[in-house]
């Protein structure tokens, strides 16, 4: 609960200071009330080398990550900034995070369109980060996880689970060829892409980000990624085997808010999973549970199964609640993603935090500059070409 209140206070400060926010006490009370309705399941299990290291042997970063995993520290950092030295300078070579600032800036430029919305590279990067890390499960042993194997072992191209990731995989290989000479790992490049991809979406979380993972060319075990047609019970068990609770599962699932699917329903290529693709808002939770969903969207069978299941349906209501759901969801997503991004990582204590290289937090609200066209799109009145512009994060022109 302390983490939740800190997350809310931080969001308030971003938009003009605590004293400038009308009704802050009432809003905090609303958040507390909504959070109290959530089931008690949590994922406070330690992972990697944090499972066995004593408190006295933890580095400052190791201690920070441990506290995040235990729910004792916020998983977002909305304020830190960094101005990097020139990429070829000795000063940059001497700072672990300097190269990551240059990389994050290039990611941001490629992941945002003319409407200020995130595009297909951003949503692809978020999914790629999950698919690399999600290859780990305690059920299948130590292999897999956030180790770069999705590209190093050609899993992206050779496994059906990764269908639809071809564009971001190709682009990530281009970035890897450009930056690997600076001593980075592909595992880190993929996970940094995922956290940049989330924060550049308007209202997206600024997830605390760490580097120093080791690459592994060995393929991840098969069968550890979810099916879009899976049952709720199977999905809950699959994520439990990753040390991820039902609450965190539904928080991670919310990334579908920025989605436009390409392969699950081939006759609906480009269809979004809510009517504001490219915006990290809570509309996904409301439209997934709507009795009559808007015409443009598709809903995965797995998502509707989870939205109806007694173990998980409460989270759709809480995260989808206005106006308090966004803050709660962003913090829950961030904490869940920190955990996810470290699955299979055996040197967590030796990582370095580089959150300060991320693009700035966009704030708790966003108005589409083409609001009228977005409304027409939501009503199903625009042609397929609108989805092409949405894929690019660009203004809808017709």
N, C-alpha and C positions, 0 to 999 in steps of 0.2 A: 504494500500500500504506500509506503514511503516513496518508493521509486515512481509510482503512478503520480503522486502529488508533485514530485520534483519535475516530472515530465510536463505536467500541465503548467506549472509555474514558469518553466522555461519557455513554453510556447507562448504564453501571455507576454513575457518580456520581449520576445521577438517583435510583436506587433505594437510596441509602444510603451511598455512598462506596466508593472502590476497596478499602480494607482490609476492608470488610464483605462483599465478594463472594467466596464460596468458590471456589477453583479458577480464579482469574482468569488465571494463566499458561497453564494447560491450555486454557482457552477461547480465548484469543488464538491459541494454537498451532493450535487447530481451525479458527479463522477463516482463518488464513494458509494452512493446508493446503487448505481448500475453495476459497479464492480462487485458489490456484495451479492449480486444474483448469480455470479459465475460459480460453476462447480469448483471444488477445491483442488482438483488435480493440477500439479505443477511439476516442472522438470528441473529439479535442483541437483541432479546427478552430475558428478564431475567426470571429465573425459580426458583422454590422452594421458600425458605425464602428470597432470594435476591430480589424477587418482591416487598416486602414491607419494608425491613429494610432500615433505613436511612444510609447515608454514614458514619456518626459519630459512628454508632453502629457496623460497620463491623470489624471483626478481620482481621489481615494481610492476612490470607488465604482466607477469604471471599472476601476481596478487590481484591486479585489476580484473583480469579475465575471470579468475576464480570468483570474485565478488559479483561480476555480471552473471555468471552461470548460476550462482546461488540466489540471485534476485536481490542482492544487497547494494548494487550500484547501477545507475542508469546505463542503458546500452546505447544511448544516443549522446552525441556532442553537437549541439546546435550553434556553437559560438566560435570555436577555434578557427584561426586563419593562418596562412603561411605564404610568404613571398619567397619563392625559390631563387637561388643564384642561377646564372646561366648554366645550361645543361652540360656544357663541356668544360666548365670551370673547375679548378681544384677544390673550391669550396663546396660545389655540388657533390663531387666525388667523395668528400669527407662526411657527408650527411646521408644517413640511410634513407630518409624520406624524400630527399630532394628529387631524385629521379621519378618518384611516384607523383610528385606535384605536376611535373611535365606530362606524365602519362595521363593523370586524371584530367588535366586541362584538355588534352587531345580527345579523350573519351567524351567529355562534356560537349565539345564542339560538334562531334559526330552524332550525338544522341538526342539533340533537341532541334525541332523544326521551327518554321517561321511563326507558328501560332504559340510558341512557348511550351508546347506539349512535348513529352518524350516520344521517341519514334521506335521503329522496329528493331534498331540496334540496341536501344536501351532495354526494351522488354526481352530481347534475345539474350542480352548479357545477364539479366537477372535469372532467367531460366537456365542459362549455361552454368552459372555459379551453383545453382541447386543440383543440376544433373551431374556435375563433377563430384560435389561433396556428398550427394545423396546415394552414391554407389557404395557407401559404407553401411554396415549393419553389424551389431555385435553377434547376430545370429550366424553370420558368414565369416567371422574372424577378422584379423587385423588389416586385410587388404582393402583397397578402395578408399574413398574419402576425398578431401580437398587436396589432391596431389597432382593435378594436371593430366591424369591418365585419359580423360575424355578426348583430349587431342593427341597426347603422346602415344596412346595405344589405338588411335583411330576409331575410338568408340563412337564418336560423333557421326562418322560416315557409315559405320558398319552395323550399328545397333538400331533396331526399329524404335526403341524407347526414345531415341534422340531425334526422331523425324521432326522436321521443322526448324532445326537448329543450324541448317547448312550455311545460311548467310552469315550468322554471327560467328560460327566456327571458322569460316574462311577469313573473315575480317580479323578475328583474334589471332589467326596465324600470321597475318600481315603485321599486326602490332608486335607479336612475339619476335618476328624476324628483325624488326626495327629496334627493339629495346633489349633483347637478351644479352647483347654485348655489354650492357651496363650492370651485369651481375644479378639480375632478378630471376625469380623462378616463374615458370608458366603457371603453376598453382596459384601464386599470388596475383598474377596478372588477371586470371579468370575471376578470382574473388574480388579484386579491386574493381573490375568491370561490373560485377553484380551490385556492389554498394554505390558506385557512381550511377549506375543505371537506375537505382531506386531514388536517389536524392534529386536527380535532375528531372524526375517527373514532378510536376507541381503538387505540393503538399507532401511529397515523399519523405520518408525518415532519413535522418543522417546517421547511419549505423556506424558504430565504432569499428575501425578497420585496422587490421594487423598484418604485418608482412614477416617473412622468414620461413614460410613453409618449404618443405623439400619436395622436389618432383619425383615421380615414380612412373616409369614407362610400363609397368605391369598392369594389365587390364583389371578393372574392378570386377568383383563377382557379379554375375548376372542375377536378375530378379529382385533387385533392391529399389527399383523406381516404380512409382504408382501408375496404375492404368487409369485413363480418363473414364473408364466404365466400371471401376472397382466398387465393391461394397464398402459401406462405412466401417463395418467391423474389421475387414481386411486392412483398410487404410489406417485405422487407429492402431492395429497391431504392428503394421509395418513401421509406423513412425515411433511407436514405443520401442521397437528394436533399435532405433536410432537415438534413443534417450530423449525423444521429443514427445511431449504430452499432447492430449487432444486440444487443449487451449492453444498451444503453440502451433499445432498443425493447422488450425483454422486461421490463426494470424498469418502464417506463411501463405496459406491458400488465397488470402486477400490480394496477393500480387496479381491475380487475374483481373483486378480492376483496370490495369493498363493493357490488357491482352487483346490481341486480335488473332484468333486461331487460324491455322493454315492446313492442318492435316487430319484432325479428328473427324471433321465433317467436310469432305472434299468439295461438296456442292455449295459450301458456305465459306470458301476461302476469303479471309479478310474480315469475317464477322467478329465483332467484339464480344466480351463477356459482361460488359455494361455499356451504357450509352455515352460514356465519356472516356473512351480509350485514350491513353496518353496522359491521364490525370489520376493521381494516386488518391482517390477519394473513396468514401465508404458506400458509394452507390452500388458496387458489386454485391455487397451483402444484402441490400434491400431488394435488388432486382433478381437475385438468385432465389429468393424466397417468395417473390411476388406471385400471386395467383394468376395474373395475366401479364407476363413479361413483355416489354416493348419489342416490337417486330424486328429491329435490327440485330438483337443479341442472340447468342447461342448459350446454352447451359450444358456443361458436361454432366453426364450421368453421375459421375463420382461426386461432383459438387452438390447436386440436388440430394444425393443419398446422405451426405454429411449434414446438409441443412435440415434434414428430417429426422436424423438419428437422436435418440434421447441423450446420448453422451456428448453430442457436439452442437445441437441446434441452438442452445442458449447463446453461444458465442456469435452467431449470425445476428441475433437481435441486439446484443450489447455493442458489437463493433459497428453495426449499421445505425445505431441510435444517433440522432442529431440533437444537440451539437456536440455531445461529449464523446461519441464513439471514435472520432478521428484521433484524438490525443492518446486514448487508451490503446487503440489498435497500433499506432505508430511505435509506441514504446514496446508493446508485446511483440510486434514484428521484429523490431531491432534486436531484442533479447533472443528471440528464436533464431534469427539469422546469424548472430554471433556464434551461437551453439552449432548451427548447421555448418557454418564456414570453417569450423575447426574439427569436424568429424574426421577421424582417421589421422589427424595430425599428432605426431608423437613428440614434438619439441615445442609445445605451447609455451613453456616457461622461457624459451629463448627468443620469442617473437618480439617485434618492435611495433609500437602503436604509431600509425601514420594517419589517424583520422583527420588531422588538420590540413591534409592535402585535398580533401574532398571539396567539391563545389559547395557554395553556401546553401543553407537551408532556405527553401523558397517561402516558407511561412505557412500558417494554418488555413489559408483560404486562397482561392484562385478563381478569377473570372475569365472565361474563354473570350478572346477578342472577337471571335466570330459566333457569339452566343446565339444569334438568331438562326444561323445556319445549323448549329449544333442541335437546336430545338427541332428544326425541320427533320434533321437526320434521326433524332430520337423518335419522331413520329412516323418514321418509315417513308418519308416523302422524297428522299434524295436518291439519286442513282448510285450504282456501284462505284463510280469514280470518286465519290466522297470517301469511301473506305481506303482508296489508294492514297488520298491526301492525308487521311488520318494515320495511315501506316508511317508516313514521313513526318508526322507531327506538324504538318503545314495547315495553313488557313484553308477552310472549305470555300471553294471559289464559285460554286454554282448553287 
